[in-house]
């Protein structure tokens, strides 16, 4: 993952508004993502908005709810009290033929202008 570029941007502008999001195909607690947040300085949106740990899933594999999709934001966005983030569980529980995707979408609302 290209995280030193993010660190370079934040070293030049601590108020830079940076978002990385998508299917990271990893759990938040594994070493690659822990290193990513440590090196990049980005914050996990689940932690920022304090989503309950049992709701932090976006994928179902063998009836095990897993979080493989993530959103990370720069500290300037994480400090915004109006930040909202949610995993919408529309694909993990319907029958296979009724699913639109194999992942649940995650939706955020951030104030990137202030």
Backbone atoms as SQL, in Angstrom:
CREATE TABLE atoms (id INTEGER PRIMARY KEY, chain TEXT, resi INTEGER, resn TEXT, atom TEXT, x REAL, y REAL, z REAL);
INSERT INTO atoms VALUES
  (1, 'A', 1, 'UNK', 'N', 0.833, -1.179, 0.000),
  (2, 'A', 1, 'UNK', 'CA', 0.000, 0.000, 0.000),
  (3, 'A', 1, 'UNK', 'C', 0.880, 1.245, 0.000),
  (4, 'A', 2, 'UNK', 'N', 0.485, 2.218, -0.760),
  (5, 'A', 2, 'UNK', 'CA', 1.255, 3.456, -0.870),
  (6, 'A', 2, 'UNK', 'C', 0.880, 4.394, 0.268),
  (7, 'A', 3, 'UNK', 'N', 1.512, 4.234, 1.408),
  (8, 'A', 3, 'UNK', 'CA', 1.165, 5.068, 2.547),
  (9, 'A', 3, 'UNK', 'C', 2.189, 6.157, 2.822),
  (10, 'A', 4, 'UNK', 'N', 3.410, 6.023, 2.297),
  (11, 'A', 4, 'UNK', 'CA', 4.399, 7.075, 2.528),
  (12, 'A', 4, 'UNK', 'C', 4.022, 8.338, 1.768),
  (13, 'A', 5, 'UNK', 'N', 3.306, 8.217, 0.659),
  (14, 'A', 5, 'UNK', 'CA', 2.823, 9.388, -0.072),
  (15, 'A', 5, 'UNK', 'C', 1.839, 10.181, 0.764),
  (16, 'A', 6, 'UNK', 'N', 0.989, 9.496, 1.491),
  (17, 'A', 6, 'UNK', 'CA', 0.037, 10.157, 2.386),
  (18, 'A', 6, 'UNK', 'C', 0.803, 10.868, 3.492),
  (19, 'A', 7, 'UNK', 'N', 1.782, 10.206, 4.045),
  (20, 'A', 7, 'UNK', 'CA', 2.599, 10.805, 5.106),
  (21, 'A', 7, 'UNK', 'C', 3.310, 12.056, 4.584),
  (22, 'A', 8, 'UNK', 'N', 3.786, 12.008, 3.343),
  (23, 'A', 8, 'UNK', 'CA', 4.440, 13.174, 2.745),
  (24, 'A', 8, 'UNK', 'C', 3.473, 14.346, 2.630),
  (25, 'A', 9, 'UNK', 'N', 2.261, 14.078, 2.192),
  (26, 'A', 9, 'UNK', 'CA', 1.251, 15.140, 2.066),
  (27, 'A', 9, 'UNK', 'C', 0.960, 15.740, 3.437),
  (28, 'A', 10, 'UNK', 'N', 0.729, 14.890, 4.434),
  (29, 'A', 10, 'UNK', 'CA', 0.403, 15.386, 5.771),
  (30, 'A', 10, 'UNK', 'C', 1.577, 16.126, 6.421),
  (31, 'A', 11, 'UNK', 'N', 2.809, 15.770, 6.064),
  (32, 'A', 11, 'UNK', 'CA', 3.959, 16.488, 6.622),
  (33, 'A', 11, 'UNK', 'C', 4.043, 17.902, 6.051),
  (34, 'A', 12, 'UNK', 'N', 3.524, 18.091, 4.843),
  (35, 'A', 12, 'UNK', 'CA', 3.517, 19.423, 4.228),
  (36, 'A', 12, 'UNK', 'C', 2.280, 20.228, 4.610),
  (37, 'A', 13, 'UNK', 'N', 1.176, 19.535, 4.877),
  (38, 'A', 13, 'UNK', 'CA', -0.074, 20.214, 5.228),
  (39, 'A', 13, 'UNK', 'C', -0.830, 19.349, 6.228),
  (40, 'A', 14, 'UNK', 'N', -0.684, 19.639, 7.506),
  (41, 'A', 14, 'UNK', 'CA', -1.329, 18.827, 8.545),
  (42, 'A', 14, 'UNK', 'C', -2.848, 18.884, 8.459),
  (43, 'A', 15, 'UNK', 'N', -3.396, 19.865, 7.748),
  (44, 'A', 15, 'UNK', 'CA', -4.846, 19.986, 7.586),
  (45, 'A', 15, 'UNK', 'C', -5.355, 19.395, 6.278),
  (46, 'A', 16, 'UNK', 'N', -4.493, 18.694, 5.551),
  (47, 'A', 16, 'UNK', 'CA', -4.924, 18.076, 4.295),
  (48, 'A', 16, 'UNK', 'C', -6.098, 17.138, 4.561),
  (49, 'A', 17, 'UNK', 'N', -7.038, 17.139, 3.657),
  (50, 'A', 17, 'UNK', 'CA', -8.225, 16.295, 3.793),
  (51, 'A', 17, 'UNK', 'C', -8.055, 15.093, 2.865),
  (52, 'A', 18, 'UNK', 'N', -7.757, 13.948, 3.470),
  (53, 'A', 18, 'UNK', 'CA', -7.453, 12.735, 2.712),
  (54, 'A', 18, 'UNK', 'C', -8.408, 11.632, 3.127),
  (55, 'A', 19, 'UNK', 'N', -8.927, 10.912, 2.122),
  (56, 'A', 19, 'UNK', 'CA', -9.795, 9.758, 2.356),
  (57, 'A', 19, 'UNK', 'C', -9.274, 8.604, 1.510),
  (58, 'A', 20, 'UNK', 'N', -9.086, 7.454, 2.135),
  (59, 'A', 20, 'UNK', 'CA', -8.843, 6.226, 1.378),
  (60, 'A', 20, 'UNK', 'C', -9.953, 5.255, 1.776),
  (61, 'A', 21, 'UNK', 'N', -10.561, 4.635, 0.793),
  (62, 'A', 21, 'UNK', 'CA', -11.703, 3.768, 1.091),
  (63, 'A', 21, 'UNK', 'C', -11.824, 2.675, 0.048),
  (64, 'A', 22, 'UNK', 'N', -12.407, 1.561, 0.477),
  (65, 'A', 22, 'UNK', 'CA', -12.692, 0.481, -0.460),
  (66, 'A', 22, 'UNK', 'C', -12.443, -0.885, 0.141),
  (67, 'A', 23, 'UNK', 'N', -12.347, -1.865, -0.743),
  (68, 'A', 23, 'UNK', 'CA', -12.123, -3.254, -0.353),
  (69, 'A', 23, 'UNK', 'C', -10.622, -3.456, -0.136),
  (70, 'A', 24, 'UNK', 'N', -10.179, -3.381, 1.107),
  (71, 'A', 24, 'UNK', 'CA', -8.775, -3.600, 1.435),
  (72, 'A', 24, 'UNK', 'C', -8.470, -5.094, 1.553),
  (73, 'A', 25, 'UNK', 'N', -9.527, -5.916, 1.570),
  (74, 'A', 25, 'UNK', 'CA', -9.411, -7.372, 1.633),
  (75, 'A', 25, 'UNK', 'C', -8.586, -7.838, 2.837),
  (76, 'A', 26, 'UNK', 'N', -8.688, -7.105, 3.929),
  (77, 'A', 26, 'UNK', 'CA', -7.983, -7.421, 5.171),
  (78, 'A', 26, 'UNK', 'C', -8.854, -7.015, 6.348),
  (79, 'A', 27, 'UNK', 'N', -8.630, -7.661, 7.477),
  (80, 'A', 27, 'UNK', 'CA', -9.273, -7.264, 8.722),
  (81, 'A', 27, 'UNK', 'C', -8.539, -6.055, 9.290),
  (82, 'A', 28, 'UNK', 'N', -9.233, -5.209, 10.041),
  (83, 'A', 28, 'UNK', 'CA', -8.628, -3.997, 10.596),
  (84, 'A', 28, 'UNK', 'C', -7.513, -4.306, 11.586),
  (85, 'A', 29, 'UNK', 'N', -7.555, -5.472, 12.207),
  (86, 'A', 29, 'UNK', 'CA', -6.593, -5.797, 13.263),
  (87, 'A', 29, 'UNK', 'C', -5.356, -6.549, 12.766),
  (88, 'A', 30, 'UNK', 'N', -5.198, -6.748, 11.470),
  (89, 'A', 30, 'UNK', 'CA', -4.025, -7.472, 10.973),
  (90, 'A', 30, 'UNK', 'C', -2.864, -6.506, 10.746),
  (91, 'A', 31, 'UNK', 'N', -1.669, -7.044, 10.747),
  (92, 'A', 31, 'UNK', 'CA', -0.470, -6.216, 10.681),
  (93, 'A', 31, 'UNK', 'C', -0.443, -5.275, 9.475),
  (94, 'A', 32, 'UNK', 'N', -0.785, -5.710, 8.254),
  (95, 'A', 32, 'UNK', 'CA', -0.711, -4.764, 7.128),
  (96, 'A', 32, 'UNK', 'C', -1.559, -3.497, 7.334),
  (97, 'A', 33, 'UNK', 'N', -2.773, -3.630, 7.841),
  (98, 'A', 33, 'UNK', 'CA', -3.601, -2.438, 8.052),
  (99, 'A', 33, 'UNK', 'C', -3.161, -1.652, 9.273),
  (100, 'A', 34, 'UNK', 'N', -2.679, -2.327, 10.288),
  (101, 'A', 34, 'UNK', 'CA', -2.139, -1.597, 11.438),
  (102, 'A', 34, 'UNK', 'C', -0.932, -0.766, 11.013),
  (103, 'A', 35, 'UNK', 'N', -0.068, -1.335, 10.177),
  (104, 'A', 35, 'UNK', 'CA', 1.089, -0.599, 9.652),
  (105, 'A', 35, 'UNK', 'C', 0.640, 0.549, 8.752),
  (106, 'A', 36, 'UNK', 'N', -0.373, 0.305, 7.949),
  (107, 'A', 36, 'UNK', 'CA', -0.894, 1.332, 7.043),
  (108, 'A', 36, 'UNK', 'C', -1.340, 2.567, 7.823),
  (109, 'A', 37, 'UNK', 'N', -2.124, 2.357, 8.878),
  (110, 'A', 37, 'UNK', 'CA', -2.599, 3.503, 9.655),
  (111, 'A', 37, 'UNK', 'C', -1.453, 4.149, 10.439),
  (112, 'A', 38, 'UNK', 'N', -0.534, 3.352, 10.932),
  (113, 'A', 38, 'UNK', 'CA', 0.594, 3.888, 11.688),
  (114, 'A', 38, 'UNK', 'C', 1.478, 4.765, 10.796),
  (115, 'A', 39, 'UNK', 'N', 1.823, 4.266, 9.622),
  (116, 'A', 39, 'UNK', 'CA', 2.722, 4.995, 8.732),
  (117, 'A', 39, 'UNK', 'C', 2.016, 6.186, 8.076),
  (118, 'A', 40, 'UNK', 'N', 0.777, 5.978, 7.638),
  (119, 'A', 40, 'UNK', 'CA', 0.068, 7.042, 6.921),
  (120, 'A', 40, 'UNK', 'C', -0.435, 8.137, 7.851),
  (121, 'A', 41, 'UNK', 'N', -0.746, 7.781, 9.090),
  (122, 'A', 41, 'UNK', 'CA', -1.323, 8.751, 10.009),
  (123, 'A', 41, 'UNK', 'C', -2.829, 8.883, 9.868),
  (124, 'A', 42, 'UNK', 'N', -3.438, 8.042, 9.033),
  (125, 'A', 42, 'UNK', 'CA', -4.885, 8.095, 8.835),
  (126, 'A', 42, 'UNK', 'C', -5.606, 7.400, 9.977),
  (127, 'A', 43, 'UNK', 'N', -6.872, 7.769, 10.153),
  (128, 'A', 43, 'UNK', 'CA', -7.707, 7.212, 11.220),
  (129, 'A', 43, 'UNK', 'C', -8.804, 6.340, 10.617),
  (130, 'A', 44, 'UNK', 'N', -9.094, 5.233, 11.277),
  (131, 'A', 44, 'UNK', 'CA', -10.155, 4.313, 10.857),
  (132, 'A', 44, 'UNK', 'C', -11.506, 4.947, 11.188),
  (133, 'A', 45, 'UNK', 'N', -12.372, 5.107, 10.197),
  (134, 'A', 45, 'UNK', 'CA', -13.673, 5.749, 10.411),
  (135, 'A', 45, 'UNK', 'C', -14.534, 4.979, 11.404),
  (136, 'A', 46, 'UNK', 'N', -14.404, 3.667, 11.485),
  (137, 'A', 46, 'UNK', 'CA', -15.157, 2.906, 12.485),
  (138, 'A', 46, 'UNK', 'C', -14.810, 3.399, 13.885),
  (139, 'A', 47, 'UNK', 'N', -13.530, 3.685, 14.106),
  (140, 'A', 47, 'UNK', 'CA', -13.084, 4.189, 15.401),
  (141, 'A', 47, 'UNK', 'C', -13.505, 5.647, 15.592),
  (142, 'A', 48, 'UNK', 'N', -13.402, 6.434, 14.526),
  (143, 'A', 48, 'UNK', 'CA', -13.724, 7.862, 14.613),
  (144, 'A', 48, 'UNK', 'C', -15.164, 8.067, 15.069),
  (145, 'A', 49, 'UNK', 'N', -16.093, 7.326, 14.458),
  (146, 'A', 49, 'UNK', 'CA', -17.515, 7.522, 14.807),
  (147, 'A', 49, 'UNK', 'C', -18.009, 6.500, 15.823),
  (148, 'A', 50, 'UNK', 'N', -17.105, 5.644, 16.277),
  (149, 'A', 50, 'UNK', 'CA', -17.390, 4.666, 17.333),
  (150, 'A', 50, 'UNK', 'C', -18.520, 3.701, 16.975),
  (151, 'A', 51, 'UNK', 'N', -18.400, 3.106, 15.790),
  (152, 'A', 51, 'UNK', 'CA', -19.355, 2.077, 15.398),
  (153, 'A', 51, 'UNK', 'C', -19.162, 0.865, 16.307),
  (154, 'A', 52, 'UNK', 'N', -20.254, 0.319, 16.787),
  (155, 'A', 52, 'UNK', 'CA', -20.218, -0.867, 17.645),
  (156, 'A', 52, 'UNK', 'C', -19.469, -1.985, 16.907),
  (157, 'A', 53, 'UNK', 'N', -18.585, -2.678, 17.597),
  (158, 'A', 53, 'UNK', 'CA', -17.747, -3.709, 16.959),
  (159, 'A', 53, 'UNK', 'C', -18.562, -4.801, 16.281),
  (160, 'A', 54, 'UNK', 'N', -19.739, -5.123, 16.803),
  (161, 'A', 54, 'UNK', 'CA', -20.546, -6.171, 16.172),
  (162, 'A', 54, 'UNK', 'C', -21.181, -5.703, 14.862),
  (163, 'A', 55, 'UNK', 'N', -21.161, -4.407, 14.592),
  (164, 'A', 55, 'UNK', 'CA', -21.711, -3.859, 13.345),
  (165, 'A', 55, 'UNK', 'C', -20.634, -3.559, 12.309),
  (166, 'A', 56, 'UNK', 'N', -19.399, -3.845, 12.622),
  (167, 'A', 56, 'UNK', 'CA', -18.283, -3.527, 11.723),
  (168, 'A', 56, 'UNK', 'C', -18.007, -4.663, 10.740),
  (169, 'A', 57, 'UNK', 'N', -19.012, -5.040, 10.013),
  (170, 'A', 57, 'UNK', 'CA', -18.799, -6.083, 9.003),
  (171, 'A', 57, 'UNK', 'C', -19.363, -5.623, 7.672),
  (172, 'A', 58, 'UNK', 'N', -18.751, -6.129, 6.601),
  (173, 'A', 58, 'UNK', 'CA', -19.171, -5.757, 5.254),
  (174, 'A', 58, 'UNK', 'C', -19.220, -6.963, 4.315),
  (175, 'A', 59, 'UNK', 'N', -18.964, -8.144, 4.867),
  (176, 'A', 59, 'UNK', 'CA', -18.861, -9.341, 4.031),
  (177, 'A', 59, 'UNK', 'C', -19.211, -10.551, 4.893),
  (178, 'A', 60, 'UNK', 'N', -19.842, -11.525, 4.284),
  (179, 'A', 60, 'UNK', 'CA', -20.202, -12.748, 4.990),
  (180, 'A', 60, 'UNK', 'C', -19.540, -13.923, 4.285),
  (181, 'A', 61, 'UNK', 'N', -18.723, -14.696, 5.021),
  (182, 'A', 61, 'UNK', 'CA', -18.050, -15.863, 4.463),
  (183, 'A', 61, 'UNK', 'C', -18.278, -17.034, 5.398),
  (184, 'A', 62, 'UNK', 'N', -18.917, -18.088, 4.897),
  (185, 'A', 62, 'UNK', 'CA', -19.242, -19.264, 5.712),
  (186, 'A', 62, 'UNK', 'C', -19.941, -18.876, 7.017),
  (187, 'A', 63, 'UNK', 'N', -20.877, -17.941, 6.897),
  (188, 'A', 63, 'UNK', 'CA', -21.678, -17.436, 8.017),
  (189, 'A', 63, 'UNK', 'C', -20.835, -16.711, 9.072),
  (190, 'A', 64, 'UNK', 'N', -19.646, -16.266, 8.703),
  (191, 'A', 64, 'UNK', 'CA', -18.807, -15.446, 9.567),
  (192, 'A', 64, 'UNK', 'C', -18.810, -14.023, 9.029),
  (193, 'A', 65, 'UNK', 'N', -19.317, -13.098, 9.813),
  (194, 'A', 65, 'UNK', 'CA', -19.338, -11.693, 9.414),
  (195, 'A', 65, 'UNK', 'C', -17.925, -11.133, 9.525),
  (196, 'A', 66, 'UNK', 'N', -17.458, -10.513, 8.436),
  (197, 'A', 66, 'UNK', 'CA', -16.084, -10.021, 8.380),
  (198, 'A', 66, 'UNK', 'C', -16.067, -8.588, 7.855),
  (199, 'A', 67, 'UNK', 'N', -15.120, -7.822, 8.317),
  (200, 'A', 67, 'UNK', 'CA', -14.951, -6.468, 7.798),
  (201, 'A', 67, 'UNK', 'C', -13.721, -6.428, 6.902),
  (202, 'A', 68, 'UNK', 'N', -13.967, -6.347, 5.607),
  (203, 'A', 68, 'UNK', 'CA', -12.882, -6.291, 4.631),
  (204, 'A', 68, 'UNK', 'C', -12.816, -4.929, 3.950),
  (205, 'A', 69, 'UNK', 'N', -13.890, -4.174, 4.051),
  (206, 'A', 69, 'UNK', 'CA', -13.985, -2.859, 3.424),
  (207, 'A', 69, 'UNK', 'C', -13.796, -1.800, 4.504),
  (208, 'A', 70, 'UNK', 'N', -12.986, -0.797, 4.210),
  (209, 'A', 70, 'UNK', 'CA', -12.624, 0.181, 5.224),
  (210, 'A', 70, 'UNK', 'C', -12.615, 1.585, 4.641),
  (211, 'A', 71, 'UNK', 'N', -12.690, 2.554, 5.535),
  (212, 'A', 71, 'UNK', 'CA', -12.469, 3.949, 5.183),
  (213, 'A', 71, 'UNK', 'C', -11.526, 4.535, 6.231),
  (214, 'A', 72, 'UNK', 'N', -10.494, 5.188, 5.720),
  (215, 'A', 72, 'UNK', 'CA', -9.521, 5.853, 6.579),
  (216, 'A', 72, 'UNK', 'C', -9.472, 7.321, 6.186),
  (217, 'A', 73, 'UNK', 'N', -9.385, 8.204, 7.187),
  (218, 'A', 73, 'UNK', 'CA', -9.382, 9.639, 6.919),
  (219, 'A', 73, 'UNK', 'C', -8.230, 10.307, 7.649),
  (220, 'A', 74, 'UNK', 'N', -7.833, 11.443, 7.127),
  (221, 'A', 74, 'UNK', 'CA', -6.774, 12.218, 7.771),
  (222, 'A', 74, 'UNK', 'C', -7.280, 12.805, 9.083),
  (223, 'A', 75, 'UNK', 'N', -6.355, 13.127, 9.990),
  (224, 'A', 75, 'UNK', 'CA', -6.756, 13.674, 11.299),
  (225, 'A', 75, 'UNK', 'C', -7.662, 14.899, 11.193),
  (226, 'A', 76, 'UNK', 'N', -7.458, 15.744, 10.183),
  (227, 'A', 76, 'UNK', 'CA', -8.310, 16.938, 10.060),
  (228, 'A', 76, 'UNK', 'C', -9.765, 16.562, 9.820),
  (229, 'A', 77, 'UNK', 'N', -10.016, 15.488, 9.099),
  (230, 'A', 77, 'UNK', 'CA', -11.392, 15.029, 8.886),
  (231, 'A', 77, 'UNK', 'C', -11.910, 14.247, 10.093),
  (232, 'A', 78, 'UNK', 'N', -11.027, 13.548, 10.765),
  (233, 'A', 78, 'UNK', 'CA', -11.441, 12.759, 11.929),
  (234, 'A', 78, 'UNK', 'C', -11.884, 13.651, 13.079),
  (235, 'A', 79, 'UNK', 'N', -11.369, 14.862, 13.138),
  (236, 'A', 79, 'UNK', 'CA', -11.714, 15.788, 14.216),
  (237, 'A', 79, 'UNK', 'C', -13.090, 16.420, 14.021),
  (238, 'A', 80, 'UNK', 'N', -13.614, 16.340, 12.852),
  (239, 'A', 80, 'UNK', 'CA', -14.904, 16.967, 12.575),
  (240, 'A', 80, 'UNK', 'C', -15.997, 16.243, 13.346),
  (241, 'A', 81, 'UNK', 'N', -16.719, 16.952, 14.162),
  (242, 'A', 81, 'UNK', 'CA', -17.755, 16.332, 14.990),
  (243, 'A', 81, 'UNK', 'C', -18.958, 15.889, 14.170),
  (244, 'A', 82, 'UNK', 'N', -19.057, 16.379, 12.946),
  (245, 'A', 82, 'UNK', 'CA', -20.209, 16.032, 12.115),
  (246, 'A', 82, 'UNK', 'C', -19.957, 14.808, 11.225),
  (247, 'A', 83, 'UNK', 'N', -18.809, 14.180, 11.352),
  (248, 'A', 83, 'UNK', 'CA', -18.510, 13.013, 10.525),
  (249, 'A', 83, 'UNK', 'C', -19.489, 11.881, 10.832),
  (250, 'A', 84, 'UNK', 'N', -20.012, 11.290, 9.781),
  (251, 'A', 84, 'UNK', 'CA', -20.924, 10.153, 9.920),
  (252, 'A', 84, 'UNK', 'C', -20.426, 9.027, 9.034),
  (253, 'A', 85, 'UNK', 'N', -20.638, 7.797, 9.488),
  (254, 'A', 85, 'UNK', 'CA', -20.177, 6.625, 8.741),
  (255, 'A', 85, 'UNK', 'C', -21.021, 5.434, 9.155),
  (256, 'A', 86, 'UNK', 'N', -21.381, 4.620, 8.182),
  (257, 'A', 86, 'UNK', 'CA', -22.225, 3.460, 8.477),
  (258, 'A', 86, 'UNK', 'C', -22.015, 2.380, 7.425),
  (259, 'A', 87, 'UNK', 'N', -22.060, 1.130, 7.869),
  (260, 'A', 87, 'UNK', 'CA', -22.073, -0.010, 6.958),
  (261, 'A', 87, 'UNK', 'C', -23.546, -0.402, 6.780),
  (262, 'A', 88, 'UNK', 'N', -24.010, -0.405, 5.558),
  (263, 'A', 88, 'UNK', 'CA', -25.411, -0.705, 5.273),
  (264, 'A', 88, 'UNK', 'C', -25.522, -2.191, 4.936),
  (265, 'A', 89, 'UNK', 'N', -26.112, -2.960, 5.826),
  (266, 'A', 89, 'UNK', 'CA', -26.144, -4.423, 5.687),
  (267, 'A', 89, 'UNK', 'C', -27.301, -4.876, 4.792),
  (268, 'A', 90, 'UNK', 'N', -27.126, -4.636, 3.492),
  (269, 'A', 90, 'UNK', 'CA', -28.163, -5.018, 2.526),
  (270, 'A', 90, 'UNK', 'C', -27.791, -6.252, 1.715),
  (271, 'A', 91, 'UNK', 'N', -26.540, -6.655, 1.736),
  (272, 'A', 91, 'UNK', 'CA', -26.109, -7.790, 0.921),
  (273, 'A', 91, 'UNK', 'C', -25.662, -9.001, 1.719),
  (274, 'A', 92, 'UNK', 'N', -25.394, -8.847, 3.006),
  (275, 'A', 92, 'UNK', 'CA', -24.838, -9.970, 3.760),
  (276, 'A', 92, 'UNK', 'C', -25.879, -11.011, 4.155),
  (277, 'A', 93, 'UNK', 'N', -27.126, -10.620, 4.288),
  (278, 'A', 93, 'UNK', 'CA', -28.099, -11.575, 4.804),
  (279, 'A', 93, 'UNK', 'C', -29.150, -12.070, 3.805),
  (280, 'A', 94, 'UNK', 'N', -29.398, -11.412, 2.682),
  (281, 'A', 94, 'UNK', 'CA', -30.377, -11.973, 1.737),
  (282, 'A', 94, 'UNK', 'C', -29.863, -13.257, 1.083),
  (283, 'A', 95, 'UNK', 'N', -30.783, -13.994, 0.498),
  (284, 'A', 95, 'UNK', 'CA', -30.376, -15.175, -0.271),
  (285, 'A', 95, 'UNK', 'C', -29.438, -14.735, -1.385),
  (286, 'A', 96, 'UNK', 'N', -28.588, -15.642, -1.821),
  (287, 'A', 96, 'UNK', 'CA', -27.552, -15.320, -2.802),
  (288, 'A', 96, 'UNK', 'C', -28.124, -14.639, -4.046),
  (289, 'A', 97, 'UNK', 'N', -29.216, -15.177, -4.590),
  (290, 'A', 97, 'UNK', 'CA', -29.788, -14.618, -5.821),
  (291, 'A', 97, 'UNK', 'C', -30.376, -13.222, -5.622),
  (292, 'A', 98, 'UNK', 'N', -30.642, -12.838, -4.401),
  (293, 'A', 98, 'UNK', 'CA', -31.203, -11.509, -4.115),
  (294, 'A', 98, 'UNK', 'C', -30.120, -10.469, -3.837),
  (295, 'A', 99, 'UNK', 'N', -28.879, -10.903, -3.739),
  (296, 'A', 99, 'UNK', 'CA', -27.789, -9.970, -3.438),
  (297, 'A', 99, 'UNK', 'C', -27.419, -9.162, -4.682),
  (298, 'A', 100, 'UNK', 'N', -27.100, -7.910, -4.454),
  (299, 'A', 100, 'UNK', 'CA', -26.611, -7.048, -5.533),
  (300, 'A', 100, 'UNK', 'C', -25.099, -7.178, -5.643),
  (301, 'A', 101, 'UNK', 'N', -24.447, -7.433, -4.521),
  (302, 'A', 101, 'UNK', 'CA', -22.995, -7.568, -4.438),
  (303, 'A', 101, 'UNK', 'C', -22.684, -8.560, -3.329),
  (304, 'A', 102, 'UNK', 'N', -21.431, -8.995, -3.252),
  (305, 'A', 102, 'UNK', 'CA', -21.053, -9.862, -2.135),
  (306, 'A', 102, 'UNK', 'C', -20.551, -9.054, -0.935),
  (307, 'A', 103, 'UNK', 'N', -20.464, -7.736, -1.088),
  (308, 'A', 103, 'UNK', 'CA', -20.055, -6.848, 0.000),
  (309, 'A', 103, 'UNK', 'C', -21.176, -5.870, 0.307),
  (310, 'A', 104, 'UNK', 'N', -21.260, -5.466, 1.572),
  (311, 'A', 104, 'UNK', 'CA', -22.167, -4.392, 1.960),
  (312, 'A', 104, 'UNK', 'C', -21.516, -3.054, 1.630),
  (313, 'A', 105, 'UNK', 'N', -22.296, -2.073, 1.239),
  (314, 'A', 105, 'UNK', 'CA', -21.715, -0.742, 1.026),
  (315, 'A', 105, 'UNK', 'C', -21.477, -0.037, 2.359),
  (316, 'A', 106, 'UNK', 'N', -20.514, 0.835, 2.361),
  (317, 'A', 106, 'UNK', 'CA', -20.249, 1.711, 3.503),
  (318, 'A', 106, 'UNK', 'C', -20.461, 3.136, 3.019),
  (319, 'A', 107, 'UNK', 'N', -21.115, 3.929, 3.839),
  (320, 'A', 107, 'UNK', 'CA', -21.487, 5.279, 3.447),
  (321, 'A', 107, 'UNK', 'C', -20.970, 6.269, 4.495),
  (322, 'A', 108, 'UNK', 'N', -20.381, 7.355, 4.018),
  (323, 'A', 108, 'UNK', 'CA', -19.869, 8.382, 4.934),
  (324, 'A', 108, 'UNK', 'C', -20.358, 9.756, 4.504),
  (325, 'A', 109, 'UNK', 'N', -20.469, 10.628, 5.492),
  (326, 'A', 109, 'UNK', 'CA', -20.721, 12.039, 5.223),
  (327, 'A', 109, 'UNK', 'C', -19.678, 12.819, 6.018),
  (328, 'A', 110, 'UNK', 'N', -18.882, 13.584, 5.272),
  (329, 'A', 110, 'UNK', 'CA', -17.774, 14.330, 5.865),
  (330, 'A', 110, 'UNK', 'C', -17.833, 15.786, 5.428),
  (331, 'A', 111, 'UNK', 'N', -17.433, 16.680, 6.293),
  (332, 'A', 111, 'UNK', 'CA', -17.326, 18.093, 5.948),
  (333, 'A', 111, 'UNK', 'C', -15.898, 18.323, 5.470),
  (334, 'A', 112, 'UNK', 'N', -15.687, 18.299, 4.177),
  (335, 'A', 112, 'UNK', 'CA', -14.339, 18.454, 3.620),
  (336, 'A', 112, 'UNK', 'C', -14.023, 19.921, 3.301),
  (337, 'A', 113, 'UNK', 'N', -14.979, 20.799, 3.487),
  (338, 'A', 113, 'UNK', 'CA', -14.781, 22.212, 3.129),
  (339, 'A', 113, 'UNK', 'C', -14.374, 23.079, 4.309),
  (340, 'A', 114, 'UNK', 'N', -14.710, 22.693, 5.507),
  (341, 'A', 114, 'UNK', 'CA', -14.429, 23.551, 6.676),
  (342, 'A', 114, 'UNK', 'C', -13.009, 23.432, 7.143);
